[in-house]
């Protein structure tokens, strides 16, 4: 009996938040193991991010929704507005959906976003067959722990958590620049170094882990 494969999607959130983050995401895709990213359509570097996404034809690009559960704006209208903006920038539907700070898990928002994902026929983080692994992160308890996103930390995490089937590993790679308004800064550059480390791809192969992207899943299903 054949053992089910371990398929890994490495997805970078925050595409478009700044030019430095864009540059890091593209570097991690071209020279590392990053296969997918999620675009913030109204951020300052969104237009540049979309252009880079077109250049990187193997990179899956999804929609990183920004919503406020306490806003008075009609949620379906806000979703369609961001979806339309994504289509304008990318010229195609998103390969997947997720959200900034995982606000799509809020019970006031989740039904609307799940309806959108189903209408598009794309995965929604945490509500599909793709398992979500969020522990590749370097801030815990208000402190920075770069060892968590080191090469050794990544491989320990995969050894402990990766199961047969498809898993999405969330990351937040990038370079720090003046356009980045985030408390997660040097951690992004540490994540980038790890994903581009020359030994990581070989370590994945030795563990029987195959890299894939959300677009690949859709093509395989079709």
PyMOL commands that set and color helices and strands:
alter all, ss='L'
color gray80, all
select helices_A, chain A and resi 19-31+46-55+75-90+100-105+107-120+146-149+151-161+186-195+200-206+214-221
alter helices_A, ss='H'
color red, helices_A
select strands_A, chain A and resi 6-15+36-39+60-65+96-99+123-124+131-133+139-140+143-144+165-171+209-211
alter strands_A, ss='S'
color yellow, strands_A
deselect
rebuild
show_as cartoon
